[in-house]
Amino acid sequence: LSCLEKLLLECNNIKQLPQSIGNLKKLKVLDLFENLVTEIPESFYNLTNLVYLDLSSNYLKTLSTSIQNLTNLKSLFLSGNQLVSIPETISELNNLDVLYLNYNNLTNIPSKINQLNLSMLSTVGNNLE
């Protein structure tokens, strides 16, 4: 699997990602939509070639500040989780173009997010102040 570039795992009732997922160094697309994931292993943030990441409709409550390591990320989908905050380091993702944060438990988003050159930011269904 060391040459794998696209991994589509949506709707599989996955509860936990293995630490070894960080070994998929060539991975560009990862779709984990509608699973049961509650946390992301730190090794996950070694996937520096990721361009597209969909973690929507899981049970995530937090993201690591190490999200800044995903420097090639262009599209990030985090809707339908239980996120209460987004790390400030998300503003370091200079290639990020699309960010969906719909239907979480967010009360604010990082102020530095306005430094990103996003073409789409969606925050529908949160408790933003």
ZAVO-916750 format. One record per residue: residue in one letter; chain; x, y, z of N, C-alpha, C, O, CB in turn. Coordinates in steps of 0.1 Angstrom, whole numbers. Atoms other than C-alpha are relative to their C-alpha. Glycine has a CB too. Example, Ala and Ser with C-alpha at 12.3 -4.5 7.8 and 13.67 -1.06 7.14 Angstrom:
BEGIN
a,A,9,-12,0,123,-45,78,9,12,0,19,12,7,-10,0,12
s,A,-9,-11,0,137,-11,71,-8,11,8,-3,22,9,4,5,-14
END
This chain:
BEGIN
l,A,8,-12,0,0,0,0,8,13,0,3,24,1,-9,0,12
s,A,-9,-12,-1,30,23,0,-2,10,-12,3,21,-11,14,-4,1
c,A,2,-9,11,20,37,-34,-14,5,-1,-17,13,-10,3,-8,-13
l,A,14,-4,0,-16,43,-25,-2,15,0,5,22,8,-7,-6,12
e,A,2,-14,1,-28,78,-35,-14,4,4,-17,15,8,3,5,-14
k,A,14,-3,-3,-65,75,-29,-6,-11,8,-5,-23,5,-9,2,-13
l,A,6,10,-9,-83,58,0,-14,5,4,-16,15,10,9,-2,12
l,A,14,-4,-2,-121,59,1,-6,-10,10,-8,-22,7,-8,0,-13
l,A,5,8,-11,-135,45,34,-13,4,6,-17,1,17,10,-1,11
e,A,12,-6,-5,-168,63,37,-10,-11,4,-11,-22,-3,-6,9,-10
c,A,11,8,-4,-198,46,55,5,-14,4,-1,-24,-1,-10,-1,-11
n,A,-5,13,-4,-178,17,71,0,-3,15,5,-13,19,14,-1,-5
n,A,0,2,-15,-184,21,109,13,-1,6,15,-8,16,-8,-12,3
i,A,-14,0,-5,-147,27,114,0,8,13,-4,19,13,10,5,-10
k,A,0,-7,-13,-142,36,151,14,6,3,15,16,10,-3,-10,11
q,A,-14,-4,-4,-104,40,152,9,-1,-12,8,-11,-20,5,-8,12
l,A,-10,0,11,-76,48,127,12,-6,6,16,-2,17,2,13,-6
p,A,-12,6,-5,-45,27,131,12,10,-1,12,19,-10,4,-13,-8
q,A,-12,-9,0,-12,45,139,7,-1,-14,13,8,-18,10,-4,11
s,A,-7,3,13,1,29,107,-5,8,-12,1,8,-22,0,-15,-3
i,A,6,-8,11,-21,52,86,10,11,-4,10,15,-16,-13,6,4
g,A,-11,-10,3,8,77,88,11,-5,-9,19,3,-14,6,5,13
n,A,-10,5,9,29,54,67,-4,1,-15,4,-2,-24,2,-15,3
l,A,4,-2,14,8,61,36,4,13,-6,-4,22,-9,-16,-2,-1
k,A,-6,-13,4,31,89,25,-4,6,-13,-3,18,-15,15,-2,0
k,A,4,-5,13,18,91,-10,-15,4,-1,-19,8,-12,4,-10,-11
l,A,14,-2,0,-18,95,0,-4,14,-3,1,23,3,-6,-5,13
k,A,5,-14,4,-35,125,-17,-15,2,4,-19,13,7,2,2,-15
v,A,15,-1,-3,-72,117,-11,-4,-10,11,-1,-22,9,-8,-2,-13
l,A,5,9,-11,-87,103,21,-14,4,3,-16,15,8,10,1,12
d,A,14,-2,-3,-124,100,25,-5,-9,11,-6,-21,9,-9,-2,-13
l,A,5,8,-11,-137,89,59,-14,5,4,-17,3,16,10,1,12
f,A,13,-5,-2,-171,104,56,-9,-11,7,-9,-23,3,-7,5,-13
e,A,10,8,-7,-198,89,79,6,-13,6,2,-24,1,-11,-3,-9
n,A,-5,11,-8,-178,66,102,-3,3,15,-11,12,18,15,-2,-3
l,A,2,-2,-15,-175,65,140,13,4,7,15,1,18,-5,-13,6
v,A,-13,-4,-5,-141,80,144,-1,11,11,-8,21,9,9,5,-12
t,A,0,-9,-11,-136,98,177,13,8,2,13,19,8,-4,-7,13
e,A,-12,-7,-1,-100,108,175,10,-4,-11,9,-15,-17,7,-3,14
i,A,-10,2,11,-71,111,150,13,-3,7,18,5,15,0,13,-9
p,A,-13,3,-5,-38,94,158,10,11,-5,9,16,-16,5,-14,-4
e,A,-10,-11,4,-8,118,158,7,-4,-13,11,5,-20,10,1,12
s,A,-7,4,12,8,97,130,-7,5,-13,-1,6,-23,2,-15,0
f,A,9,-4,11,-21,108,108,6,13,-6,5,15,-19,-14,2,5
y,A,-5,-13,5,-5,143,105,13,-1,-7,19,9,-11,2,9,12
n,A,-12,2,8,25,127,87,-4,-1,-15,4,-2,-24,7,-12,4
l,A,5,2,13,3,125,56,1,13,-8,-10,19,-11,-15,-5,0
t,A,-2,-13,5,18,156,41,-3,2,-15,-3,14,-19,14,4,2
n,A,4,-2,14,8,149,5,-16,1,-1,-20,2,-13,5,-12,-8
l,A,15,0,1,-30,149,14,-4,14,-7,1,24,-3,-6,-1,13
v,A,6,-11,7,-49,173,-9,-14,1,4,-20,12,5,2,-1,-15
y,A,14,1,-3,-84,162,0,-2,-8,12,2,-20,12,-8,-5,-13
l,A,3,8,-12,-96,151,34,-14,3,4,-18,14,7,10,4,11
d,A,14,-1,-5,-132,144,44,-1,-9,12,0,-21,12,-10,-5,-11
l,A,3,6,-13,-138,136,80,-14,3,5,-17,2,17,11,5,11
s,A,14,-4,-4,-174,147,80,-8,-12,5,-5,-23,2,-7,5,-12
s,A,9,9,-6,-201,129,100,7,-11,7,5,-23,5,-8,-6,-11
n,A,-7,9,-10,-178,113,126,-3,5,14,-13,12,16,15,-1,-3
y,A,2,-4,-14,-175,119,163,12,8,6,15,6,18,-4,-12,9
l,A,-12,-7,-4,-144,141,165,-4,12,9,-13,19,6,8,5,-12
k,A,2,-11,-9,-143,165,194,12,10,-1,10,22,2,-1,-5,15
t,A,-12,-9,1,-108,179,189,9,-4,-13,8,-15,-18,9,0,12
l,A,-10,2,10,-81,183,162,13,4,6,14,13,14,-3,8,-13
s,A,-13,-4,-5,-44,184,170,5,12,-7,2,15,-18,10,-12,-2
t,A,-7,-11,6,-24,215,164,9,-4,-11,14,4,-19,8,8,11
s,A,-9,6,11,-3,192,142,-7,0,-14,-1,-3,-24,4,-14,3
i,A,6,-1,13,-29,198,115,8,9,-10,6,8,-22,-15,5,2
q,A,-8,-9,8,-5,224,103,10,-7,-9,15,-2,-19,8,10,9
n,A,-9,8,8,17,196,89,-6,-4,-13,2,-8,-22,4,-12,8
l,A,7,5,12,-9,188,62,1,12,-10,-9,17,-15,-14,-4,3
t,A,-2,-12,7,6,216,41,-5,0,-14,-7,11,-20,15,2,-1
n,A,5,0,14,-7,205,7,-15,-1,-1,-21,-1,-11,6,-12,-7
l,A,15,2,-1,-43,202,19,-7,12,-7,-4,24,-4,-5,-1,14
k,A,8,-10,7,-67,221,-4,-15,-1,4,-21,10,4,1,-2,-15
s,A,14,2,-4,-101,207,7,-1,-8,13,4,-19,14,-8,-7,-11
l,A,2,6,-13,-110,199,43,-14,1,4,-20,12,5,9,7,10
f,A,14,1,-4,-144,187,53,-1,-6,14,2,-17,17,-8,-9,-10
l,A,2,4,-14,-152,185,90,-14,1,6,-16,1,18,10,9,9
s,A,14,-2,-4,-189,190,91,-6,-13,7,-1,-24,5,-9,2,-12
g,A,7,11,-6,-212,169,113,8,-8,10,7,-20,12,-5,-9,-10
n,A,-8,6,-11,-187,162,141,-5,6,13,-16,12,14,15,2,-2
q,A,3,-6,-12,-187,174,177,11,9,4,14,11,16,-2,-11,11
l,A,-11,-9,-2,-158,198,174,-5,13,8,-15,19,5,6,5,-13
v,A,3,-12,-8,-158,226,201,9,11,-3,7,22,0,0,-4,15
s,A,-10,-11,4,-128,244,187,8,-5,-12,9,-17,-15,9,3,12
i,A,-9,3,11,-105,245,157,14,6,4,14,18,8,-5,7,-14
p,A,-13,-5,-4,-68,249,164,5,12,-9,2,12,-21,11,-11,-1
e,A,-5,-12,7,-52,283,154,9,-4,-11,10,3,-21,7,9,10
t,A,-10,4,10,-26,263,135,-6,-3,-14,1,-5,-24,8,-12,5
i,A,7,2,13,-52,257,108,3,11,-10,3,9,-22,-15,-2,1
s,A,-3,-11,9,-43,291,95,14,-1,-7,17,7,-15,0,13,9
e,A,-13,3,6,-9,277,85,-1,-8,-13,9,-10,-20,10,-7,10
l,A,3,8,12,-25,256,57,-2,9,-12,-13,12,-16,-12,-9,2
n,A,0,-11,10,-16,281,30,-7,-5,-13,-11,4,-21,13,4,-3
n,A,7,4,12,-30,259,2,-14,-3,1,-21,-7,-8,8,-13,-5
l,A,15,3,-3,-64,254,18,-9,9,-8,-7,22,-7,-3,1,15
d,A,9,-8,9,-91,265,-6,-15,-2,5,-23,8,4,1,-4,-14
v,A,14,3,-4,-123,249,8,0,-6,14,8,-15,18,-6,-11,-10
l,A,1,4,-14,-132,245,45,-14,-1,4,-21,10,5,8,9,9
y,A,14,2,-4,-165,230,57,1,-3,15,7,-13,19,-7,-11,-8
l,A,1,2,-15,-172,233,95,-14,-1,5,-17,1,17,8,11,7
n,A,14,1,-3,-209,228,94,-4,-9,11,2,-20,13,-8,-3,-12
y,A,6,9,-10,-229,213,123,9,-6,9,10,-18,10,-8,-10,-7
n,A,-8,4,-11,-204,211,150,-4,8,13,-16,13,13,16,3,-3
n,A,3,-7,-12,-203,227,185,9,12,2,13,15,13,0,-9,12
l,A,-9,-12,0,-182,257,176,-6,12,5,-17,16,1,6,2,-14
t,A,5,-13,-5,-186,290,194,8,11,-7,4,23,-7,0,1,15
n,A,-8,-10,8,-158,307,174,9,-8,-9,11,-20,-8,8,9,10
i,A,-11,6,8,-133,301,147,12,8,1,11,20,4,-5,-1,-16
p,A,-12,-7,-2,-97,311,148,1,13,-8,-3,13,-20,12,-8,-4
s,A,-1,-13,7,-92,348,140,9,0,-12,7,7,-22,3,11,10
k,A,-10,0,11,-62,340,118,-5,-7,-12,2,-7,-22,13,-7,6
i,A,5,7,11,-84,320,95,-1,9,-12,-1,5,-24,-13,-7,3
n,A,2,-10,11,-89,352,75,13,2,-8,13,9,-18,-4,14,6
q,A,-13,0,7,-52,349,65,0,-10,-12,9,-9,-21,12,-2,9
l,A,0,10,11,-61,319,43,-7,6,-12,-16,15,-11,-8,-12,5
n,A,6,-5,13,-71,325,7,-11,-10,-4,-11,-16,-15,11,1,-11
l,A,11,10,2,-103,304,10,-9,5,-11,-13,17,-12,-7,-3,13
s,A,11,-3,9,-128,303,-19,-13,-4,6,-24,1,2,3,-7,-14
m,A,12,5,-6,-153,285,3,3,-2,15,11,-10,19,-6,-12,-7
l,A,0,3,-14,-158,286,41,-15,-1,4,-23,8,2,7,12,8
s,A,14,2,-4,-190,272,55,0,-4,15,7,-14,19,-7,-11,-8
t,A,1,2,-14,-199,273,92,-15,-2,5,-18,1,16,6,11,8
v,A,14,2,-3,-237,265,91,-2,-9,12,4,-19,13,-7,-5,-13
g,A,4,9,-11,-253,251,122,9,-1,12,9,-11,19,-2,-13,-6
n,A,-8,0,-12,-228,261,149,-6,11,9,-17,16,6,15,3,-4
n,A,5,-10,-9,-232,285,178,10,11,0,14,16,11,-1,-6,14
l,A,-10,-11,1,-208,312,166,-5,13,5,-17,17,3,4,1,-15
e,A,4,-13,-7,-208,344,185,4,12,-9,2,23,-6,7,2,13
END
